[in-house]
């Protein structure tokens, strides 16, 4: 149990989890209340900003292809081109902002 408590404390201090400490006698226990975005990224359960721009671009292209030659498809293709023009860095930031938990 000591190793588990020490490991949980290290994860909390590193920013991978959030928790509240409880004192029980001479021991402090960490009650884990949340896994942070950083923790989720580390285990692959949350999108990585470097992949988000590419994923967003593929999504827009797929949606445009599905809409084909309609006005909606034209607008989606324009959005995809605009996203490509502003650059991967902006697209990654934009997609990361959309993916943030509330």
C-alpha positions as CSV (number, residue, x, y, z in Angstrom):
1,X,0.0,0.0,0.0
2,X,2.9,2.3,0.7
3,X,4.2,2.0,-2.9
4,X,0.7,2.7,-4.3
5,X,0.3,5.8,-2.2
6,X,3.8,7.0,-3.1
7,X,3.1,6.4,-6.8
8,X,-0.2,8.2,-6.7
9,X,1.5,11.2,-5.1
10,X,4.1,11.3,-7.8
11,X,1.4,11.2,-10.5
12,X,-0.4,14.0,-8.8
13,X,2.7,16.2,-8.4
14,X,3.6,15.5,-12.1
15,X,0.1,16.7,-13.2
16,X,-1.3,13.4,-14.4
17,X,-4.0,13.1,-11.8
18,X,-5.9,15.4,-9.4
19,X,-6.8,14.4,-5.9
20,X,-7.4,15.3,-2.3
21,X,-5.1,14.2,0.6
22,X,-6.6,12.6,3.6
23,X,-4.6,12.0,6.8
24,X,-5.2,8.7,8.6
25,X,-3.0,8.4,11.6
26,X,0.6,8.8,10.5
27,X,-0.2,8.2,6.8
28,X,-1.5,10.5,4.1
29,X,-3.7,9.0,1.5
30,X,-4.5,10.5,-1.9
31,X,-8.1,10.1,-3.1
32,X,-7.9,10.5,-6.8
33,X,-10.7,12.8,-8.1
34,X,-9.7,13.2,-11.7
35,X,-7.4,12.3,-14.5
36,X,-6.0,15.4,-16.2
37,X,-5.7,16.1,-19.9
38,X,-2.0,15.5,-19.6
39,X,-2.6,12.1,-18.0
40,X,-5.1,11.1,-20.6
41,X,-2.7,12.1,-23.4
42,X,0.1,10.1,-21.8
43,X,-2.0,6.9,-22.0
44,X,-3.3,7.7,-25.5
45,X,-6.9,8.3,-24.3
46,X,-7.0,12.0,-25.4
47,X,-6.0,13.5,-28.7
48,X,-2.5,14.8,-29.1
49,X,-2.3,18.3,-30.6
50,X,0.1,17.2,-33.3
51,X,-2.4,14.7,-34.6
52,X,-5.5,17.0,-34.3
53,X,-4.8,19.1,-37.3
54,X,-4.5,16.1,-39.6
55,X,-7.6,14.4,-38.1
56,X,-9.6,17.6,-38.5
57,X,-8.5,17.9,-42.2
58,X,-9.4,14.3,-42.9
59,X,-12.8,14.8,-41.3
60,X,-13.5,17.9,-43.4
61,X,-12.4,16.2,-46.6
62,X,-14.6,13.1,-45.8
63,X,-17.6,15.4,-45.1
64,X,-17.1,17.3,-48.3
65,X,-16.9,14.1,-50.3
66,X,-20.1,12.9,-48.7
67,X,-21.8,16.2,-49.5
68,X,-20.4,15.9,-53.1
69,X,-21.3,18.9,-55.3
70,X,-23.9,20.5,-53.1
71,X,-23.6,24.0,-51.6
72,X,-22.8,22.4,-48.3
73,X,-19.9,20.4,-49.8
74,X,-18.6,23.5,-51.4
75,X,-18.5,25.3,-48.1
76,X,-16.9,22.4,-46.3
77,X,-14.2,22.3,-49.0
78,X,-13.6,26.0,-48.5
79,X,-13.3,25.5,-44.8
80,X,-10.8,22.7,-45.4
81,X,-8.7,24.9,-47.7
82,X,-8.8,27.8,-45.3
83,X,-7.6,25.5,-42.5
84,X,-4.8,24.3,-44.7
85,X,-3.8,27.9,-45.6
86,X,-3.6,29.1,-41.9
87,X,-1.2,26.2,-41.1
88,X,-0.9,23.1,-39.1
89,X,-0.1,25.0,-35.9
90,X,-3.3,27.0,-35.9
91,X,-5.3,24.0,-37.0
92,X,-3.9,21.9,-34.1
93,X,-4.7,24.7,-31.6
94,X,-8.2,25.0,-33.0
95,X,-8.8,21.3,-32.8
96,X,-7.3,21.1,-29.3
97,X,-9.6,23.8,-28.1
98,X,-12.6,21.9,-29.5
99,X,-11.5,18.7,-27.9
100,X,-11.0,20.2,-24.4
101,X,-13.3,18.8,-21.7
102,X,-15.7,21.2,-20.1
